[in-house]
Each structure stands twice: as structure tokens, then as C-alpha cells.
């Protein structure tokens, strides 16, 4: 029986953020981390390059699919940081998409009980902690 490929374009913004956490969090097993920085650790490579996919087209397609989420993101960003995002979805889609993903991953993680309970602590990421976080997503 053939394995059906993932329909990545069908994922919502939140689902894409959660999928990234599920895919990357196990790589940190055994590492000691400041738990409040975990979201940034899971997205540091993308943050360094300023692009999630290294494809303007793919970033544009995601942003089109997430049209309502983009509007909500801009509004929440303004409330949180007091200004609009420094990157524009139309003129800098890769940078905007990357920013949106970094903040979405951070937000999804920070909503879990495990992260909230361990906030401000240096924690060794055990299998149990990783499983708990993933389960709570």
C-alpha cells in the first residue's frame, strides 16, 4: 500500500505551526534549554535565513491560503508590540511569512500547560516533557 503524501497546502496556519513543533522538538531531546526560549530555538534556522521555505512563491501561496489568519496576525502583532510588523506581506512575503511562523510557533508552545508550568526555568528536555508538550498542542 502506497503512503499518501502530506497535503501541506491544506494545513491551516496553526496546524502548520504545530506540525513544525512536532517535527523539530524531538531533535532537542536531552538538551538543557530555557523553556521560555524554546519557540525561538525551534525556529532559529529559519530566523537566520529570513525564509521558511527559501521560496517566495511558496510563501505567497501560504499567505494566500491563510488570508484571514494574516489579518488576525497583523492585528495581534500590533496589540502585542504597538506597531505593525516591519515586513509587509505583499512586498516581502518570505520575511513576513517567516515572522508569522516564528511567532505562531512561539504562541502555540506558550499555550501548553507544560510550558506555562516550567516558565522561566532551565529544563532538560526529556522524552516525557516532549511528549507532554506535543500532546497538549
C-alpha positions in Angstrom: 0.0 0.0 0.0 1.4 3.3 -1.0 1.9 6.1 1.5 -0.2 9.1 0.7 1.9 12.3 0.6 1.1 15.1 3.0 -1.1 17.8 1.6 0.9 20.6 3.1 -1.0 23.3 1.3 -4.2 22.2 3.0 -2.9 22.9 6.5 -4.1 25.9 8.4 -1.7 28.4 9.8 -2.0 27.0 13.3 -1.7 23.4 12.0 1.5 24.4 10.2 3.0 25.9 13.3 2.1 22.8 15.3 3.5 20.5 12.7 6.8 22.3 12.8 6.9 21.9 16.6 6.1 18.1 16.3 8.8 17.7 13.6 11.6 19.7 15.4 11.0 19.3 19.1 12.3 15.7 19.4 15.6 16.9 17.9 16.2 18.8 21.2 15.8 15.7 23.4 18.5 15.7 26.1 19.3 19.4 25.7 19.0 21.8 28.6 17.1 24.9 27.5 15.5 28.0 28.9 11.9 26.9 28.5 10.7 30.4 27.6 13.1 30.4 24.7 12.0 27.1 23.2 9.9 28.5 20.4 12.9 30.6 19.2 15.2 27.6 19.4 12.8 25.6 17.2 12.8 28.4 14.6 16.4 29.7 14.8 17.4 28.3 11.4 14.5 29.9 9.6 15.0 33.1 11.5 18.7 33.2 10.5 17.8 32.9 6.8 14.7 35.1 6.9 12.7 32.5 5.0 10.8 29.4 5.9 10.9 27.7 2.5 13.6 29.7 0.6 10.8 30.2 -1.9 8.9 33.5 -2.5 6.3 31.6 -4.4 5.6 29.1 -1.6 5.4 31.9 1.0 3.0 33.8 -1.2 0.8 30.7 -1.7 0.7 30.1 2.1 -0.2 33.7 2.8 -3.0 33.5 0.2 -4.3 30.3 1.9 -4.1 32.0 5.3 -5.7 35.3 4.3 -7.9 35.6 7.4 -5.1 34.5 9.6 -2.8 37.1 8.1 -5.3 39.8 9.0 -5.6 38.4 12.6 -1.8 38.1 12.9 -1.3 41.8 11.9 -3.9 42.9 14.5 -2.5 40.7 17.3 1.1 41.8 16.4 0.0 45.5 16.7 -1.6 44.9 20.0 1.4 43.0 21.4 4.2 45.2 20.0 2.5 48.5 19.5 3.2 48.7 15.8 2.6 46.8 12.5 5.1 44.1 11.6 8.2 45.6 10.0 7.8 43.4 6.9 4.9 43.7 4.5 3.0 40.6 3.3 2.8 42.0 -0.3 6.3 43.4 -0.8 8.3 41.0 1.4 6.2 37.8 1.5 9.1 35.5 2.6 10.1 37.7 5.5 6.5 38.3 6.6 5.7 34.6 6.4 8.8 33.7 8.3 7.9 36.2 11.1 4.4 34.9 11.1 5.6 31.3 11.6 8.2 32.2 14.3 5.5 34.0 16.3 2.9 31.3 15.6 5.3 28.5 16.9 6.1 30.5 20.0 2.4 31.2 20.6 1.4 27.6 20.2 4.1 26.4 22.6 3.4 29.0 25.2 -0.3 28.0 25.3 0.6 24.5 26.6 0.3 23.7 30.3 3.8 22.2 30.4 5.5 25.4 29.1 3.4 27.5 31.4 4.3 25.4 34.4 8.0 25.4 33.6 8.2 29.1 32.5 11.4 30.8 33.5 13.3 27.5 34.2 16.2 25.8 32.6 14.9 22.4 31.8 16.5 19.3 30.4 14.1 18.2 27.6 13.2 14.6 28.4 11.0 12.3 26.4 8.3 12.8 28.9 8.4 16.6 28.6 8.5 16.4 24.8 5.5 14.0 24.7 3.6 16.2 27.1 4.1 19.3 25.0 3.1 17.5 21.8 0.1 16.0 23.4 -1.0 19.4 24.7 -0.8 21.1 21.3 
